[in-house]
Amino acid sequence: MTVCFVIGLIAAMAAFGGAAFGVLRLRPENAAAAGRFCRNRALGAVLTAAALALCVPQAEPIAWNWLATLLWPLVAVFTVLCWRYLDMLTARAIAGLLIIGAYYFVNFAFFLHVSSAVSTAAALGFGVIGIVVSAKPYLMRDWLEKCASSRRAGRWSVLLMAAGFAVCGVTLAMLLRVAK
């Protein structure tokens, strides 16, 4: 379990770092790329499959026996259905990853006894942002366009992503210290 949490924290740190780098590269002349990014079906399908795959281990213990055997095939079916019928798929998939990531973050932190008020508050923030973006995915597009047109908004966004990166890094350091 500790290895999974370490891998997840490193992946989250890479995602926050990559997102911060991407926001720093936004300029007014490429603001339209934000809408294309949020609507990217190929990336959205990959991220959707990842989010749904993270849900399967949580659903297996509580699913009926006949349903538990179908969970992995359902991941593939629902990924294809999302790719086919949902607009703003990348934004929705990122929102789903934020929601399930927040759940795993809190769950593993308490399980491994490395939780803190900061990490729990950060997980709450990740989850709330995920729920809002999931409900209104166009807000992610609007936010990226705002970051492209306003240097101030971009800097604040990068600062928030750096805070997410730092929280994951501090939690990882606490975990590695406890694991010794």
Residue pairs with C-beta under 8 A, 6 or more apart in sequence:
1 108
1 111
1 112
2 112
2 175
2 179
4 108
5 104
5 108
5 112
5 175
6 172
6 175
6 176
8 101
8 104
8 105
8 108
9 168
9 169
9 171
9 172
9 175
10 172
12 101
12 105
12 164
12 168
13 165
13 168
13 169
13 172
16 161
16 162
16 164
16 165
16 168
17 161
17 165
19 161
20 157
20 158
20 161
20 162
20 165
23 144
23 147
23 154
23 157
23 158
23 161
24 154
24 158
26 33
26 34
26 144
26 147
26 148
26 154
27 148
28 148
28 149
30 148
31 144
31 145
31 148
31 149
33 148
34 141
34 144
34 145
34 147
34 148
35 141
35 145
37 43
37 90
37 141
37 144
38 88
38 90
38 91
38 137
38 138
38 140
38 141
38 144
39 87
39 88
39 89
39 90
40 89
40 90
41 83
41 89
41 90
43 90
43 93
44 82
44 83
44 86
44 89
44 90
44 91
44 92
44 93
45 79
45 80
45 82
45 83
45 89
45 93
46 93
47 90
47 93
47 94
47 96
47 97
48 78
48 79
48 82
48 83
48 89
48 92
48 93
48 96
49 75
49 76
49 79
50 93
50 97
51 93
51 96
51 97
51 100
52 74
52 75
52 78
52 79
52 96
53 75
54 97
54 100
54 101
54 104
55 100
56 71
56 72
56 75
58 103
59 68
59 71
60 68
60 71
63 71
82 89
82 92
82 93
83 89
86 92
87 137
88 137
88 138
88 140
88 141
91 133
91 137
91 138
91 140
91 141
92 133
92 134
92 137
94 130
94 133
94 140
95 129
95 130
95 131
95 132
95 133
95 134
95 137
95 140
96 130
96 134
97 130
98 126
98 127
98 129
98 130
98 133
99 126
99 127
99 130
99 131
99 134
101 126
101 130
102 123
102 124
102 126
102 127
102 130
103 123
103 127
105 119
105 122
105 123
105 126
105 171
106 115
106 119
106 120
106 123
109 115
109 116
109 119
109 120
109 123
109 171
112 175
112 178
113 178
114 171
114 174
114 175
114 178
116 171
116 174
118 167
118 170
119 167
119 170
119 171
122 163
122 164
122 167
126 164
132 139
133 139
133 140
143 153
143 157
146 153
147 153
147 154
147 157
148 154
